[in-house]
Amino acid sequence: MFRTPVRTMLRNLGAMAPMASPVAPEIASALAEKPEVKSSTLRKSIYVVGSIFFALAVFYIVATVRDNWAAISAHDWQSTSYSWLALAALAYGSSLVTTAMVWPAVIAKWGNRIVLRTALGIGLVAQIGKYLPGNVAHYFGRAALAKKQYDVSFTQSGLSTVVEFGAALFAAMLVALGATLLDSSIWANAPILSILPDRLFWPFVILALAAIAGVVAFIFRRSPEIRRLLSIDFWVVPIGWLIVSFLLAGFSFYALAMAFSGDLLIPVVPAIAIYAIAWAAGFLIPGAPAGLGVREVILLAFLTPIIGAAAAVILSLFHRLLSALVDLIVSGLAAFILLKKDQNHAS
């Protein structure tokens, strides 16, 4: 019988090794041939750098809260709109579902046929592992559950994660670019951009995008086994789902601002754009559990010029609490669905 998914996920974290892919054996072989020591050193180095970012971010947030405590404590909490608060929770929960749709879409390209309900359940159960140190346990847990349920190889799960990372970065850039076209004043007082003359804004954006594209091209050029994956079919659907996810999560952040009202109000377009950038940064940087600290620092940096430091702290920290609660609830519901499904099959 299918046991507690989260416990199974944790038990399998250290038991995974690259396995041959029946659909792409040449890619699996190339990955398996890489020196294990070199890979381990690189992985540890990345975790160390991410952990340093995490520690610095937490220190910065604590200092910001301390410096603005008088304004934070003076906020009128009794005026909170619970209908907007519920809408914020619902929008964020929906963003988890759309994010979970990315993995089965990529896995299907390997020829796996996973029942969508079960695939969503696996992704939503495993996602709670992002709160463990390292910010990677949810990927390992998802791979372990997929291997148990549908015999999806760990190599396929690992390569699908590469596609997810790239799709998340690209989707965040598209959302931010679309928001900029609607309202370029979003970044008027943003860090780095605020010191640029107006005529240099778009050249800077184009240069930044070109630099990112160059780094990505260099990485793929040095990794032929990954480069073979890069057909348009691997990217369109994941990017589409993640754009929807960013829009929902950003609207959740906006709805939370509406729930608190007063001096915390922020227009919907900047809310979505800024949150998409912050979410993607927390998603991509390992070491920080669930992007903790990294996301909040970016939110503070971009929101402070718009609504002030105290309001930015309130929104950032309360959305973190809201998202953690919703993460737990959604993971629990998904675990119940998987358990019930397995019990029905056993009977």
N, C-alpha and C positions, 0 to 999 in steps of 0.2 A: 504494500500500500504506500502511496505517496506521503511521506512524512513532512514535518514542518518545513516549508520551502526555505525560510531564512536560515534555519539550522543546517539544512542540507547544503545550502550555498556556502556557508562558512566552512563546513567540513571539507569541501572540495577545493577551497582556495589554493591550498598548497599541493594539490594532487594532479595538476594539469600540466601536460607537455604537448608539444606540437604533434598533430596526427595527420596522416595522409589524407588529402582531399580527393574524393573520387571524381570530382568535376574538374579540378585544376591541379593535377598531380605535380606539374612542373613548378608551380608556385609553392606548393607544400614542400617539395624537395629543396627548393632554394632557401626557404626559411629554415628548414631543419639543418641545413649544412652550415649555418652561421655559427661561429664559436660561441659557446654558452657563456664563457667567462666574460667576453667582450659585451655581450648583451646584458649580462647581470650588472656589470660596472656602469653601463650607460643608464640602465633603469634606476640604479641606486643614485646616480648623480642627478637624474631628473627629479627624483623624489626629494633629495636634499635641497635642491634649488626651490622646488615648490614649497617645501616646509619652511624655508627661510622667508619666502613671500608671505606665507600664512602667518608666521610669527610677527613679521613687521606690520602686516595689515591689522592684526588683532591689537597690537600696541597702538597703532594710529587711531583705531576706532575708540579704544578706551580713553585715549587722550582727548579726542574730540568730544566724547560724551562728558568727560570731566569739565572741559572748558565751557560747555554749553548747558550744563546741568540746570542752571537757574531758569533758562528759557524753556527747557524740556519739561521741568516739573511744573511750570506755570501754565502749560497747555490745558485747555478746557476739555477734559476727557468725557464729561457728561453729555456733550453734544454729538457724540459718535453716532453715526447712522448704521444700524445693524443690517438694514437691507442692502446697503452698499458693501458692507463687510461680508455678507453672505455671497453677494455677487463676485467679490474679489476671490473668495475661496473657491467658488464654482468655476470661475475662469481659469484659475491656476490648476485645479484638478483636471479640467479639460485639456490643458496644455500638456499634462503628464501623459494623457492618452494619445495625443497626436505625436508626442515625442516617441512613445513606445511603438508607434506604427512604423518608424524608420527601420528598426532592426529586421522585422519579418520581411519588409520590402527588399532589403539587401540580401537576406538569406535565401529568398526565393530565386534570386539570380544564380545561385549555385545549383539549382535544381531541387532544393528541398521543398516539400509540400507540407507546411505546418498549418494546422487549423488556426484560423486567425484568433479565435477566442483564447486558445491555449497560448499562442505566441504573445498576445497582449498580457495574459496573466503572468507568463514567465518574466516579461520585461518589467511589469509593474511591481511584482514581488521583489525582483532583484534590485530595483532602483533604490530601495532603502539602504542597500549596502554602500551607497555613496557617502553616508555619514561616518563610515569607518575611516581611520587614518589612511592616507594615501590617495583617496578619491578614485580608486580603481576597482574596489571590491565588487561593485555592482556589475562590472563587465565579466569578472571571473565567475561570479554567482550565476549570471545569466547563461554563460557558456556551460556551466555545470548542469543547470536545470535543462537546457536544451539538449545536452548530450544524453541525459537520463531519459527524457521524454521522447525525443525524436532522433537520437543518434546523430545529431549535428556535430561535426568534428570541431575540435578546438581551433584548428587552423582557420576554418570558415568563420567562426565567431570572431576570431582575432582580426581577420582581414575586414570583416564587416564593420568592426569598430573604427578601423582606419577611414573607411568611407564616411562613417558618422561624424568623425572629427572634422574632416574636410567639408562635409555638407553643412555642419553647424557654423563653421567659420564663414563659408560663402553665403549662407542664409542670413547671418547677422549683418554682413556687409550690405546685402541687398535691402534689408529692412532699414538700415541706417541711411543708405543712399536714397531710398524712396522717401524717407522722412525729411532728408535734407532738401530734396527737390520741392517738397511741400512747404517747408519752412526752414530756410538756411540759418535763421537767427538762433536756432537751437544751440549751435556751437559758438555763438558770439563771444561768450565769456568762458569757454571751455579751456582747460589746461592746454598749453602749447598753441592751440589755434587762436587763443585770445591775444597773443602777442604778434600775430601776423596781420599785415595790412589787408584790407578787404579784397584787393585785387589778387592776393596770393592764396586765398582760401581754396579755390578750385584746383589750382596747380598743386597745392599741397596734398589735397585729397587724391588727385590722379597719381602723384608721385608715391603716396603711401600704398595705394592699391597696386601699382606697378611693382613696388618693392615686395609686397606680400606674394604677388604672382611669381616673382622671380625666385623667392625662397622656396615656394612650393614646387616650382619647376626643377630647381636644383635638387631638392629632396627626391623627387620622383625619378630624376635622371640618374641619381646614385642608387636607386632601388628598383632595378628592372622587374623584380618579381611583383612589386606593387604596381609598376607602370602598366603591366599587362592587364590589370583590372580596369584601367581607366577608360571605359567606354561611356558614352552618354547615358546608357541605360542604368548604370550604377548610381547616377547622380540626380536625375530629374525628380524622381519620386521622393527620395530622402530630403532634398532641398525644399521641395514643395511642402512636405509635412512639417519641416522645421520652421519654415516661414510662418505657417499657420500657428505653430507652437509659440513662436516669438510674439506674434500678434496677440495671442490669448494671454500669455504671461505678462506682456506689457500692459494690456488692458486691465489685468488683475492688479498691477501696481497702481494704475490710474484710479481704479475703483476704490482701492484702499485710501488714496489721497482724498477722494470724494467722501469716503466714510468719515474721515477726520475733519474735513472741510477747513474753514478758516484760513490761516496763513499757510496751510499745507497744500493748497490747491496747485495743480500743475496741469497744463494743457495735455490732451491725450496724445498728440503726435510726439512731443518730446518725451513723454512718459514711456511710450512704446520703444522709441529709438534708443534712449539711454538704457532702459532695462535690457534690451536685446544685446547691447554691447557688454553690459555687466554680466549677464547670464552666460554669454559665450566665453568670456574670460574665465569665469569660475569653472565652467565646464571643461575648458581645455587645459587648465593649469593643474597638474597633479600635486599631491601633497596636502592641499587644503580640503578637508572633508566637505563634500557638497559645495565646493567653492566658497566655503565660509571665510569671511574676511576679505577675500579678493573682490567678490561681488559688491560688498558693502563699501569698500574704499572707492571703487569706480563710481558707484551711485553718489557717494558724498562729493566726489570731485566734480561731477557734472551737474548735480542738483543744487549744490551750495550757491553758485552764482544766480540761480533762478529763484529759489525759495528760501535761501538762508541755511546756515549750518544746522541750527536746532531742528527745523522742519525736516531737513534732509536726513538727520540722524533718526528722528521718529519714524519716518516712512521706511527707511532702510532696515532698521532693526525689527519693526513690527511686521514688515513683509517677510522677513526671515522667519519669525515665529509662526506666522500664518502658513508659509510654505512648508515648514517642518511638520506642522500638525497635519496638513493635508497630505503630505508625503506618507506619513504614518497611517492615516486612515485609508488611503488608496491602496497602499501595500497590503494592509490587513484584509480589505475587501477582496483584492485579487487572490490572496492566499486562500481565503475561504472558498472562492469560486473553484480554484484548482483542487483543493481538498475534496469539495463536494463532487466535482467531476470524477476524480479518481475513485472515490468511494462508490459512486454509481457504477463505474466500470467493474470494480471488484465484486459488487453484488450481482 
